[in-house]
Amino acid sequence: MTDNIVHLNAAAEDYFGTLEGMKYPQALAQQYPRIAQTIFNLKDDETQLRACFASLIEDARGDRHGFPFDVLMDIQALREIMLGDVNQFVADDTTKWVS
């Protein structure tokens, strides 16, 4: 029987460990190492990287179960750091309310 476990290569481990402004994406690397490796492989191609993040975050088919919350937060944080895409929601005094 062959071992089908995917691990990040050393270059990807180093890259994710040294991204400024972000902790290591532990949940993504442990639970979905193939996806983490793909993100690393696309890091120098903004168009493909943007498409990759879009395909991970947006459900175009309507039949996905989604990622565990910690994995989704890692994906979102990587997207923000690697592409400079910041979540559109900003909490300030005009958008807060109390019930």
C-alpha positions in Angstrom: 0.0 0.0 0.0 1.4 3.4 -0.9 1.4 6.4 1.4 -0.9 9.1 0.0 -0.3 11.6 2.7 0.7 15.0 1.3 3.2 17.2 3.2 4.3 20.7 2.5 7.8 20.9 1.0 10.5 22.8 3.0 10.3 25.9 0.9 6.5 26.2 1.5 7.1 25.6 5.3 9.7 28.4 5.4 7.5 30.8 3.3 4.4 30.4 5.5 6.5 30.6 8.6 8.0 33.9 7.6 5.0 35.8 6.2 5.1 39.2 7.9 1.9 40.1 9.7 0.6 36.5 10.0 1.0 33.5 12.2 1.8 30.2 10.5 -1.4 28.8 8.9 -1.3 25.7 11.1 -4.9 24.5 10.5 -4.6 24.8 6.7 -1.2 23.1 6.6 -2.3 20.2 8.8 -5.8 19.6 7.5 -5.3 20.5 3.8 -1.6 20.4 3.0 -2.3 20.0 -0.7 -4.2 23.3 -0.8 -1.5 25.0 1.2 1.1 23.7 -1.2 -0.9 24.9 -4.2 -1.2 28.4 -2.7 2.6 28.4 -2.2 3.2 27.2 -5.8 1.0 30.1 -7.1 2.5 32.8 -4.9 4.4 34.5 -7.8 1.4 34.5 -10.2 -1.2 37.0 -8.9 -3.8 36.1 -11.5 -3.7 32.4 -10.7 -3.4 33.0 -7.0 -6.4 35.2 -7.0 -8.4 32.6 -8.9 -7.3 29.9 -6.5 -8.4 31.9 -3.5 -11.7 32.7 -5.2 -12.4 29.0 -5.9 -11.6 28.1 -2.3 -13.8 30.9 -0.7 -16.7 31.2 -3.2 -19.1 28.3 -3.8 -19.9 28.6 -7.5 -21.6 25.2 -7.7 -23.8 25.5 -4.6 -22.9 22.0 -3.2 -19.9 22.6 -1.0 -19.8 21.8 2.7 -17.2 24.5 3.4 -14.0 24.4 5.4 -13.7 24.2 9.2 -13.7 27.7 10.7 -10.0 27.6 11.6 -9.0 26.6 8.1 -11.2 29.2 6.5 -9.6 31.9 8.7 -6.2 30.7 7.6 -7.2 30.9 3.9 -8.7 34.4 4.4 -5.6 35.6 6.2 -3.3 34.3 3.5 -5.5 35.9 0.9 -5.2 39.3 2.7 -1.5 39.0 3.2 -0.5 37.6 -0.2 -2.8 39.7 -2.3 -3.5 42.7 -0.1 -7.2 42.0 -0.3 -8.8 43.1 2.9 -12.3 42.1 4.0 -14.8 44.8 2.9 -16.5 44.9 6.3 -15.2 47.6 8.6 -16.6 48.0 12.1 -16.8 51.6 13.1 -19.3 53.8 14.9 -21.5 54.1 11.8 -21.8 50.3 11.3 -22.1 49.2 15.0 -25.4 48.7 16.7 -26.5 47.4 20.1 -29.7 45.4 20.7 
